[in-house]
Structures are given as structure tokens and as C-alpha cells.
Amino acid sequence: MWRTRAAAACVICQSLANSSCGIKRKSPLQNLHLVSRSVHHPYYPSARFQRPPLRISIQQFSSLNRLPLHKTKLLNVKHGYQSHRNFWLARLASRLLRVRYLILGSAVGGGYTAKKTYEQWKDMIPDLEDYKWIVPDFIWELDELVDIEKLLKALPDADDLAKLMPDFEKIGESLTSLKGFLSPGSPGETAFRATDQGYDNDKQFKKVSDKEKIDQLQEELLRTQLKYQRMLERLEKENKELRKLVLQRDDKGIHQRKLKKSLIDMYSEVLDILSDYDASYNTQDHLPRVVVVGDQSAGKTSVLEMIAQARIFPRGSGEMMTRSPVKVTLSEGPHHVALFKDSSREFDLTKEEDLAALRNEIEIRMRNSVKEGCTVSTETISLSVKGPGLQRMVLVDLPGVISTVTSGMAPDTKETIFSISKAYMQNPNAIILCIQDGSVDAERSIVTDLVSQMDPQGKRTIFVLTKVDLAEKNVASPNRIQQIIEGKLFPMKALGYFAVVTGKGNSSESIESIKEYEEEFFQNSKLLKTSMLKAHQVTTKNLSLAVSDCFWKMVRESVEQQADAFKATRFNLETEWKNNYPRLRELDRNELFEKAKNEILDEVISLTQVTPKHWEEMLEKTLWERVSTHVIENIYLPAAQTANSGTFNTTVDIKLKQWTDKQLPNKAVEVAWETLQEEFSRFMTEKKGKEHDDIFDKLKQAVKEETIKRHKWNERAEDSLRVIQHNALEDRSISDKQQWDAAIHFMEETLQSRLKDTESVIEDMVGPDWKKRWLHWVGRTKEQNIRNETKNELEKLIKCNEDHPAYLANDEVTTVRKNLEARGVAVDPCLIKDTWHQIYRRYFLKSALSHCNLCRRGFYYYQRHFVDSELECNDIVLFWRIQRMLAITANTLRQQLTNTEVRRLEKNVKEVLEDFAEDNEKKVMLLTGKRVQLAEDLKKVREIQEKLEAFIEALHQEK
């Protein structure tokens, strides 16, 4: 009897303990297990016949729970007839006393269960350090306000619980007194037997086969998973709303708390720096990344979008959309937003217009990164996505692997994609997320061979089969899908195999609808019901959790080793710098550019220090060099051929007016701009002695050329200059003898210069004279002999008529030709005219110089307007007018230079420098050399090492 009572009490305690341990958890659909279990006891009568337990092991991947689930034991109770009992009165008493046993079992078992449940929940609670900022500050002070130890002491102890137990001795005496009524064959015993027999008969109709029970349990498991998955989603939405409210309070200043940068953001910054470092210096780091590879249109982008929980990538029907690597940094945050590394704009992923703008921006960046004549680019686009419930990791989406180059693609597209994929996968710490399209034949896959080459042992590969819904419909044998998931159809090996569904193929589907469709599919799929797939191998939720766990495991294992490697690299670079450049500071390319920028701006400012006298002398000299030929040939010589002074002055006035209206102002502005360029170039290229650094020479030359190309003179300068020049040339009044002598000197210099040029031309035409022929042993050519004979004949003609006009008449040309033929020299009439032009020019210039010498004493006659004088010096007046116009023009241009153009030039220089500062390729091209590259390496390595050390420290703190 005591044995029967103990058995009954034990069964009750055990059932209560099991019911108390059946805690409802907030776990996803794939992670829940059957919480109900059958409990057996060695003293319980129905435990004699037991069915072999069904063992279901489900590996959980949840952000809230990382505890492995216990194996579920299902006990089939064998129903049948129980042994006959003669003590019906004892049975009646035991049934009546069952209430007391319930109370006793509840008291004892409840205390034990409460303690055990508390310990379990304590272990199950996740580390909430990352979410500590959400909770107000006063919550953390509750332990100071409430004494937890006093509450624990107030709970009843074991002695108090023992007092609640009934007196078993009195119960035994009562049962002994009833023993006489429990004899065999009594009416009560017969009635109980009949009742038990009817009860057992009803149990026999409820027997079912083992297989049917397993099916029922699996269906119940799926229904339970679906139920709790919906509960989880509802709680996640509520959590997101609460976080938004907290941030709104922060914005209003109610609850101020400084947020720390998350681990994944710190790690992403390290990868961004390494990406630039690798691209510039062709080095490879070994820090972990999740590299997403797959055949084109295999569903890589869709898997990434499901992990990021937003449709963020451009989409196309069968065409290549991913044209460059896209690095996506996923992190948890209160708002679902995305932003680029080099931009401050945040895209709200809950708004469709922001999603469309983000997709368009990604597509534009991809197309801009592709060089002309190429289809794909190696340039990485960095994107950060934050949102509630996102798993922290860094993924790199690569262009899809293709088997054939189609029309419109570059011929080397296939090889370029292979090289990009290999470059990312050959990192020994990279996690390869191999995406395989389940709706096509496995034999058509290209990426699996590529992945197996990079990771033959499959130690860092995760295989993902997409479009499983289409595969289940199209594949005749479902076992083939199981063979793909188990890796039996491919030569590649993997850490894990997953099956996902990324929608129905409609680009307008939302993430929520895709999730619902995926859950519904796997709930009804035969692949899961028939155990071809395990619960932890399905859905993108499980996939993201598994990839995140693998990613952080790889990060913790490899990041310190990489930090040590960069520390050694830094030491080597610093030693090389000290040996090669001991007296120079370590200036990288940007710092060198800033130094050169300051030097260039200082040199531009130096233009304002040029004296006005220097500007005017340069402008006047250069302008006369440009216009002197026009003045002599088109104004002075034609006017000098006139018969009298009136005609001379009229001709001069007309030609000067035409020249001023059409050519002179424009020519003056050109001269001023060229003069400014020369001075600017002189300051830019002038060496500063020992302080000169030739590393800036290419940059200064490029800045000078670009500035000159952009600078344009003020358009209104010509109009104002035209009026000033016209007024200057209209003036004919020479005020004093000093100006008169200056004009004569100016005219003499000009004529002597022209005479010298003319003598040189004639010497080239007729050859060396007899002195040079004897002294230098040179002779004349045949043509020079002919021209020499022609020159001698034409000089005779001028001696005969000193007032000969500037042009030869036809009869005179014939006479000269016949005279030469008489001496045996055959000559062409054109050669005679050409030679005459130079001979007469020399004669005229000599005559003008002689006349200029006579006009030295002509200022007195000029003041009397040459009345009663045979001397006429109108040509002196002309050259004075030209000289005065040059001086006034130079003064006007100097004012424009110093007041306007130098400042505009400085502005253009600043704009050019700003453009160069934003163009990294330009800086790399203009600032080159071993010294620059070594400084760049040092800066990058130091920055990477510092970032890695900060990340490692934060990683240890999180542990």
C-alpha cells in the first residue's frame, strides 16, 4: 500500500514538474520543438509496456536563445486490462484522498519546479548589453531601491513545506480499519471491475499505428512553429515601434545618452580602408567577409535582399544587373535605413520612393564605375543597411558567373568575372555563400566548380539552394533535391546546406509577402514532412543566423593575427623611411597636395607685388613688337608714298581709324593676357633655392596649364580700350622738345630695326659679298648670282631717279630683263619685282633715317605748322602719336591687370586646386615617386592597425 501511495505521489509530482517546465518560448517557426512530453515512472503500472522513444533533434538558430534543445521523448502508453483488485473499498478511499495528494505534490513539486525554471530562464536570457541604451537610467537603479535578498528570505523554506504534508500514520490506521471490507468477491470490487472493463474497452478503439502518430506529431509541430513564428513577428514589430518612441524622446532632449559605434560598423570601416589600400597597392588582406557568388540569375540578389529585409538592388529580367562588387554592412538599429559610405543621405527602406531612389543610385554608381569598353568593374560600392532584427555581418555581392559572352558584352567579361570572384574567394578567411538555382539542372552549374577550386575541403563554404518551390514542382524525383542539399551531386563540400524560397518571381513582391509565402511553402512541403530537409536547413531566417554565427566565429579567430601582420608591416615601412628620408616629415599624398596648394597660392599673390613700371614696360614693348609690322607696312609706307603732307595726314588718319576699330583693341588684350601668363609662369617655375621641392613641379605645371585654359579676359575691356586708343591717336599736339626728341628716337630705332632686317633679307637673296667669300671661303649659288645681277641693275635704276615710286612699271621690268639677257642672264619678271621690293625698301628706310636726322631741329617749324619752311616732319608726328597710344594702352592694361585680372586668375587657380583635390586619380598622376608611395603606405597601414586594435578591444569588451 505504501508503495502504491508513493507511486501515485511520484506520478503527480513528475507530471506537475513537466507541466511547469513547458515554457512557451518566442522562437521562430523553424526553431521551436514539441514542448509536450509523456513522462513514465518505474512504479506506474502502465509503464510496463513502452514504445521505443521517437527522437527529434532540431538545431536552433535564434537571436534570443542559443541553448540546444533537449531531445523529446514520446512514450506510447500501452492500454489494456489492469490486474483485478479485491480491495474495492481501498480503491474508493484512494480516489477520495487524491485531492490531498494533489495539494502535497503541488507544494513540493511546485517549489522545486520554480527553482529549476528560474535557473533555466536565467541561462536563456541573452546578453542585453547592446540594448542597454534603450532602457531608461532609473531602471538600472532599482537594485538600490529594492532589497532582493529580503524577498528571497521571505520565501518559505523546506521545514515550512514539511509542515504542510499530511500525517501518513493516521492515514494508515484509517486504511487498516477498512481492510475487512476489501475481501475478494465483494460487491464493490465487482462493480469496480465492471467499470474498469468498460473503460479499457473504450481505449481499444483509440489505438492507432506508429506511423499515423508520427504524422500527427509532425503536423502538430509545424502548427506550433507557425503559431510562435507569428507571435515573434508581432513582438518584433512592437519592439520596433518602442525603439522609435525612445529615439523620438532622445530628439526632444528627454533622455540623452551617447551612442557607441557598433562592432560591425567598426569592422566595416576597417574593410573600407583595406579596400582602398588593396586597390591602390595591390595587396590582399585576410580579414573575413561573406562573399556571395553564384551563376547569373541564380537568386544571389534576392537572397541578399531577404537577409537585409528590403528590396534594395536593381532588378532586371534575364540581364546582368550586378556590374561591380557591392559591399553591404548589416547591423541592428532602431530604424530600417541605408546609406552609402561617401554620402550622408539616409534612405528610409520603409518608403517605396526611397527604395526606388536607392535602387536607381546603386545602378548609376555601377554604370559610372564601369570603364569604357568594359562590362563589369572591380571598383567596390560600399553600402550600410541598419534595421531591427538584422544579423550583424559584412557581405559582398559579386557579379554573376556566366558561361557565354553575349552580344553587347566586352569580350573579356567572362574572364573578368572569374578573376573578381577568385580574388575575393582566395582570402582564406572569407566565407563563401554559394548560391545555386534549384529550378535548373544541377549539371548546368558553373559556380560549384569554381568554389570547389577555391575551398576544396568546404571549411568555409555555405551552400544555398534557391527557388526550391519551383524545384519541387519540376523535379520528378524529390530525392534529387535531397541529394543536392546533402552535397552528393556536386564535387564541392560545404559547412552547411540550406534551402530557401525568395518569392514567386514577381519583382513587385514585398519582403513580408515573400516571408509568408516561404513559411506557407515549407509548412506544406513534402520535403520537410518526409524529413528530406531538416527544420534548421530551411528559410532565409535560419540562413542569416547561421551565416552571422559563422562570420563572427571567423572574425574572432583571425582578426588578431591580421593585426599582428599589419604591425610588422608598419615597422618595416617606418624603418625604410628613416633610412631613406631622415630629415623629411612623413607627408602622404593629400598632405603634400595641401603643401603644394599653399605654395601655389603664395606665388599667385606674388603677382600683386610686381611694380606698375615693370608691367607697363613689358606691355608697351610686347604690344609694339606685335603691331610694328602693321604700322610700318600698312600705315607708314603707303602714306609716305603720297605727294604732299595733306595727303599723308589724310591717309594716316583713315588707316589709324580702321586699325583702331577692328584690330588694335583685340591685339592689345591678347598682349596683356600673354604678359600675365608669362609672369605667372615665371613665378610658378622659378626655383626657390634649397627650399625648392621638385616633387611639386608636375603639379604646378598642370595647375598653370589648366588655369590658363580656363581664364578669359573681361569682354568689356576691349570696348573701353577702343575709346581710349582712338582718343590717343587723334591727338597731334606735341607739347615740348623732349617729347619731339623722344618721338625721333623712337622712329630711328624702329627704322633701323627694319633696315637691319631688310639688309639680312637682301643678303640671303644675293649671297655673301666679296669679303665673306674670301674670308669664309663660301660662294654664291646660281640663283643668288641671278639675283645679284638683278640687284645691280635695279640699283642703277634708283640712282637715275631718286624720286622713283614704290612700284616698277611694266616697261621698266621689260627694260631690266632685256639688259640682263644682253649680259647672258635669263631672269623671270616675278623675280625682278620681288628683288625690287627689297631694294626699294632699303632705299626708302635709308632715306627716312636721313630725313629723321634732319627733323631733329624741326620742332620750331612744327610749332609754326611748317609755315615758310621746306622741311616737313609729319612722319615724326605719326610716330609720336603711335608712341603715346602705346603708353596710354599699356597704362590702361596695367590697371586692368592689377585691379581685376590678377584676382580673377587667383580665383581660377583656387578652383583648379579644389578640382584637383577631389580627383584622386589626378593627384596620383601628378604627385608620384618612391617618397610619396612610401608615405601613403605608412599612413594606410597605421590607420588600419589603429582601427583593428580598437575593434579588437571592443570585441574583448563585448565578451
KOLSE-263217 format. One record per residue (C-alpha): x, y, z. Coordinates in steps of 0.05 Angstrom, whole numbers, plus 5000, padded with zeros to 4 digits. Example, Ala and Ser with C-alpha at 12.3 -4.5 7.8 and 13.67 -1.06 7.14 Angstrom:
% KOLSE-263217
524649105156/527349795143/
END
This chain:
% KOLSE-263217
500050005000/505750485017/508750304951/502250474916/501851144951/509051334936/507951144863/501751584859/505252174891/511352094847/507052084784/503452714805/509953074823/513152874758/507153094716/506953764752/514453864742/513653714668/507854184661/511754734696/517754634651/513554714588/515255434579/512955784516/518656094480/518956644429/522556264375/521856264300/517955764261/523955354246/526755334316/521055104360/520354394384/514754004414/514254214487/509353674508/512553024531/510052384563/513052204629/513751494655/515651244724/518150554744/512550484796/506950684749/503050074726/502250294654/509850344645/510849604635/509749644560/513350234528/514150424456/521350594433/522051344440/521851794378/527852244378/527352924342/533453364344/532754074319/538554554319/536355254338/538755904308/535456474344/537557164366/534257054433/536356344450/542655954437/541255364483/540854684450/534154364456/533253724495/531453104458/524052984460/521752304486/514852074464/512151494506/506651064480/502450814538/500150104527/492750074543/489949424566/486449064625/489449204692/490148654745/483948514786/483848804856/479548534912/480049144956/474749594924/474049994988/481450174987/480750394915/474950834935/479051134992/485051254947/480751624898/477752044953/484652214980/487452414912/485853144926/490553144985/496052824943/495053374891/495953904944/502153554971/505053454902/503654174883/507154434945/513354014940/513953974864/512054694854/517754944896/522754504861/519954684792/520055434808/527355394826/529154984765/525155444719/528656054748/535455754733/533455564662/530656254646/536856564676/541256184627/536656324570/536657074578/541157374522/546557884533/542858544532/549058994535/547859234464/540759444481/542459764548/541560454517/534160324505/532460234579/531860884620/537061024672/532460944732/531460204715/538760064730/537960384798/532359914821/537259454855/539060024901/531660164917/529259444925/532758934970/532358274931/535657874988/529958055036/524957804985/528657144979/529057065054/521457175059/520156545017/518355905057/524055415069/524054655069/521754595143/515655025130/513854605069/514453965111/509254225160/504254255103/504953495090/499353045118/500252545176/501451885140/501051475204/493851675216/492151535144/495050845151/490850695214/484550905177/486150455119/487349855165/480449935195/477549885125/481549255107/475848795126/471349085074/476348935019/475348175014/475347814946/468647744912/465448344947/460048724910/464349364909/470149014878/465648714825/462749394809/469749704802/471849124757/466049234711/467549984708/474849864692/473049364638/468449854603/473850394607/479049934576/474349744520/473650484501/481250544500/481949994449/478250394396/483350964402/489450544383/493050794321/499250584285/506050874299/506551194231/500051564238/502151824306/508752084277/504952444222/500252754273/506152974316/509653284256/503453664236/502553904307/509854114308/509054534245/502754854271/506155034335/512155314298/507655744255/503955994316/510156214352/513256504290/507356974283/507957154356/515257304345/513857764285/508558134325/513458234382/518858474334/514058994306/512259224376/519659264393/521059684332/515560174350/518260224421/525260384395/522360934351/518961234411/525561214450/529261574394/523762094390/524662224464/532162284453/530962804399/526763224446/532263204499/528362784549/533362224551/540362384528/545261814520/551561784478/551261204430/557560794417/559460564348/557459844339/562459284328/560159154257/560759884238/567859894265/569559264227/566359544164/570760174168/576959724171/574659354109/573360014072/580460254087/583259584066/579159604002/582360263982/589160014004/588459373964/586159743902/591860243905/597659803925/595559103901/595858793970/591058283999/588458264070/585757634103/580057934143/573457544140/567857744093/561757374068/562757313993/556357183955/557656813890/553156453841/551156363769/547656943735/540256983754/541156443808/537956893860/544057193894/541057883899/534357613924/537857233980/541557854000/535158264000/531757744044/537557784093/537458554090/529758534093/529059054037/528759063961/534959493954/538259243889/536559403816/532658853782/532358623710/529358053670/535057593650/540158143641/546458273682/544758763738/550658683786/556359003747/561159133805/562258853875/557459143927/559659104000/553559104046/554559214120/548658954161/547659194232/541959254281/538759924291/532160244310/530460484240/530860104175/535360554134/541060514084/546660984067/552960984024/559961054053/561461704016/554562024027/550662294086/543762174056/539661644091/534661234050/528461024090/527360294070/520260314094/518360814040/517560583968/520061243939/526561193979/527360473958/526660673885/531661233894/536560763927/536060253871/537060803820/543161073857/546260373860/545160273786/548160953770/554360813813/555260143780/554960433709/559561003727/564660523756/564960123691/570360383645/569160493571/569559843532/568259413594/562059063621/563958973695/568259363743/572859173801/571059813839/567259653904/560860023923/560160063999/553060074028/550860034100/543959764120/541259824190/534759574218/531459194275/532858454276/538358464224/544258004236/550958364241/555558174184/559158434122/557058134055/560058263985/555458143926/559457963864/557357963791/554057313770/558556783737/556856693663/558356133615/557756513549/559257233529/553157513494/552458103446/553558773478/558658503528/566158613526/570058013500/573657913567/567357963610/567457223629/574757223649/573957883687/568257603729/572256973744/578357383765/574057833811/570757223843/577456873853/580557503883/575157523937/574756773949/582156643954/582157014021/583056424069/578256754119/572856934070/566156574080/563556344012/556056374005/554955933943/548156063911/545355503867/538855563827/534554973846/529855053786/535254863735/539254233726/544954173774/549653963717/549054663687/552155003747/558855353737/559855663804/560455003842/566754813804/569655503818/568055463892/570854753898/577455013869/577955573920/575555163980/576554413965/575154194037/569054624045/571454914111/568755604096/563255484045/555655514057/551355234002/544555543988/539355243942/534455773917/527655713882/526055063919/518655163905/519955123830/524654543841/519454133878/514454243822/519154103764/523653543792/520652853781/524552543838/524452933904/530352523926/534552923877/533353563917/535553183980/541852963944/543353693925/542253933996/546653374023/552153553973/552052883937/551053163866/556953643868/564353553878/564454133927/563954074002/560754564050/559854724123/552354744116/546754664065/540555094063/534255124021/530555784013/524856093973/525656813952/518756953923/514456773864/518757133813/514857793816/519458393826/513858793860/513258303918/514658573987/519258244036/513458084082/509557734027/515757334008/516657124081/509356894086/509956514021/516356184044/513255974111/507055714077/511055324026/515554974077/509554844123/506154444068/512354194032/513453444028/520953574033/520153774106/514453284123/518352694096/524652914132/528553024068/530153704096/531253864168/527854454201/534354844212/536154794138/530355194111/528355934106/532756544098/531956694172/535756074191/540756214136/542256914160/543156674232/547856124211/551956584166/552457104221/554756594272/560056324223/562257034205/563457254277/566856604294/571656714236/572757444256/574657264328/579456734303/583157154251/582857884269/588557884320/593057514272/591758034218/593158594268/599958284283/601458244209/600058974198/604159154259/610258804227/608859164161/608659834196/615359704229/618659534162/615860164128/617960624185/625060334183/625460444107/623261164115/628361324169/633961044125/631961404061/628862064084/631662204154/630562964151/623662974119/616862924151/612362344131/607362714086/602562294047/599562493981/593962914010/598663274057/603663404001/597963683958/595964164014/603164404020/603764503945/597064853945/599465373995/605865483955/602065593890/597266083923/603166463952/606266513883/599766773854/599467313907/606567503887/603667773822/600768353860/607868543882/610068693811/611369443803/606969853756/613170083718/615169363704/608069193680/607769793633/614669693604/613168963589/606369133559/608869703516/614769313490/610768693474/605069083442/609769463396/613068813375/606268563354/603769183317/610169483289/609869083225/602669323212/604470043227/610570053181/607769643123/600469843123/600470553150/607270903146/609970643079/603370753040/602571443070/609871623055/608771502980/603872082976/605672732941/604473232997/603473303072/595873373068/595072723032/599972403081/595972623141/589372423110/591871723093/594771643163/588271853197/584071383155/588470783166/589270923240/581670963248/580770303212/586169973253/583370223319/576269993303/578069293281/584769023305/588369443356/584069333419/583768583409/591168553397/592468963460/588268493503/591967883474/598568213491/596268353562/593867633573/600367353546/604367813591/600367583651/601566863631/609066983626/609467293694/605066753725/609366203693/615766553716/613366553789/610865823784/617265543754/622365973789/626565553837/626965783909/633965553923/634965003974/627665023995/625364823926/621964143924/621963843854/616463363874/611463933862/613864113792/608863683754/603163923797/604964653787/605564563713/598764233709/595564773752/598665313708/596265003643/589264873669/588665583697/590865893632/585865473595/580165693640/581866423646/578466923599/579667663596/573968123613/569868213550/568168943564/575569113567/576169183491/570469683486/573370153537/580370053509/577970233438/575470913460/581971063498/586370863439/582171253389/582671883431/590171783439/591371723364/587172333349/591772783388/597373113346/599873643394/606973533417/607873983478/615374033486/622073893454/623273293499/617272933470/619473133400/626372833411/623272213442/618972113380/625072193335/628971693377/623071213374/622571293298/630071193288/630170553329/624270283291/627170453222/634070193240/631069543262/627169483197/633269673156/637369143191/632068623175/631868843103/639468813095/639168103122/633867913071/637768203013/644067843036/640367183035/637767342965/644367542932/649167132974/655567353011/659667952987/666867902964/669667983035/665867403062/667366993002/674867093012/674867053088/670066473098/671166103032/663866103012/660866212944/654266412913/649165942883/646566022812/640166352836/644066822881/648367022822/642067172782/639167582839/645667952849/645768152775/638468362781/640068772844/645769142810/641269312751/635569562797/640469992838/642470342774/635070492762/634270812830/640571232822/637771502758/631271702792/631671822867/624272012869/622171362838/615571092864/615070452904/612670032845/616069852778/612369972714/611769412664/616269752613/621569832667/621169092683/622068942608/627969402603/631469082663/630068382636/632968552567/639068872598/640468242638/639267792577/644268212539/649468012592/647367282587/642867262648/635966982638/631267242691/623767192706/619567832713/616967592781/624067532807/625468242784/619368522821/621068122884/628168372884/625769082870/621369072932/627168942979/631869422942/626869992944/625169843017/632469913036/632970552997/626670833029/628870663100/635670983090/632271603063/627371613122/633071563171/636572143137/630172543139/629372373212/636172653226/634273303192/627873353234/631773393298/631774153290/624674163264/620874263329/621075013318/617974933250/612874443278/610474963327/609475443268/605974883229/611874863180/609975533151/615375843107/619475213112/621274673063/622174173119/616173733134/616373253193/609472943190/612472243199/615472463266/608472673288/605771993266/610871623308/609472083368/602171913362/603771173359/608571223418/603471603460/598071093443/602570523465/604070873532/596671013546/594670303526/600069993570/597670413629/590470213618/592169473611/596469513674/590569783713/586169223687/591468713705/592668933776/585569123793/581668563761/585268023722/590267813776/584567703825/580667313774/586866903759/587666753833/580366533837/581466073777/587665773810/583665623873/578165293832/583264863795/586464653861/579764473890/578064053830/584763703833/583763583908/577363193893/580462803836/584662253868/586961993800/589662683783/593462713849/596362023838/598662233769/601762903789/604762713857/609062103844/615461793867/618161303918/617661813974/610161933962/608561193956/612361024019/608761574058/602061324031/603660614053/605560854122/599161254131/594660684108/598060154150/597860584212/590460744202/588860014191/592759794252/589360314296/582460114271/583959374282/586559494353/580359904370/575959354341/579658804380/578859204444/571459284432/570858544416/574058354482/569458834519/563458514487/565757824511/
END
